[in-house]
């Protein structure tokens, strides 16, 4: 079921053309984008599930997502 939701999200979410900056708007865009992408190592999870942890700072999360954009 989560894969279906992820595919629907992907239809409405644009792939960013440039890296994310350190603003609230970019964090929300990054979050929406990461929830629509598959984890490269485990396709049953989203990229957001891989990157997000309540213990991490938002800057660290954005940095990791930017590394995935560069690949």
C-alpha positions as CSV (number, residue, x, y, z in Angstrom):
1,X,0.0,0.0,0.0
2,X,2.8,2.4,0.8
3,X,4.3,1.9,-2.7
4,X,0.9,3.0,-4.2
5,X,0.9,6.1,-2.1
6,X,4.5,6.8,-3.1
7,X,3.6,6.5,-6.8
8,X,0.7,8.9,-6.4
9,X,3.0,11.4,-4.5
10,X,5.6,11.1,-7.2
11,X,3.0,12.1,-9.9
12,X,2.4,15.4,-8.0
13,X,5.9,16.2,-6.9
14,X,8.5,17.7,-9.1
15,X,12.1,16.5,-9.0
16,X,14.3,19.4,-7.9
17,X,16.6,20.9,-10.4
18,X,19.0,22.4,-7.9
19,X,20.1,21.5,-4.4
20,X,18.1,22.4,-1.4
21,X,19.0,25.5,0.6
22,X,18.6,26.0,4.4
23,X,15.1,27.5,4.5
24,X,11.9,26.2,5.9
25,X,10.3,26.2,2.4
26,X,13.1,24.1,1.0
27,X,12.9,21.7,3.9
28,X,9.3,21.1,3.2
29,X,9.9,20.7,-0.5
30,X,12.8,18.2,0.3
31,X,10.5,16.3,2.7
32,X,7.7,16.0,0.1
33,X,10.3,14.9,-2.6
34,X,12.0,12.4,-0.3
35,X,8.6,10.8,0.6
36,X,7.9,10.2,-3.1
37,X,11.3,8.6,-3.8
38,X,12.3,5.0,-3.1
39,X,15.3,4.1,-0.9
40,X,18.1,2.9,-3.2
41,X,19.0,0.1,-0.8
42,X,15.5,-1.0,0.3
43,X,12.7,-0.2,-2.2
44,X,10.0,-0.9,0.4
45,X,11.0,2.2,2.3
46,X,11.0,5.8,1.2
47,X,14.1,8.0,1.0
48,X,12.6,10.1,3.8
49,X,12.4,7.0,6.1
50,X,16.1,6.4,5.4
51,X,17.3,10.0,6.1
52,X,15.0,11.3,8.8
53,X,15.7,10.8,12.5
54,X,14.3,13.0,15.3
55,X,17.8,13.3,16.7
56,X,19.2,14.8,13.5
57,X,19.3,18.5,12.8
58,X,17.4,19.7,9.7
59,X,20.7,20.9,8.2
60,X,22.0,17.4,8.4
61,X,18.9,16.0,6.8
62,X,19.0,18.5,3.9
63,X,22.7,17.7,3.4
64,X,22.0,14.0,3.0
65,X,19.1,14.7,0.6
66,X,21.4,17.0,-1.4
67,X,23.9,14.1,-1.7
68,X,21.1,11.9,-3.2
69,X,20.3,14.7,-5.7
70,X,23.9,14.8,-6.9
71,X,24.0,11.1,-7.7
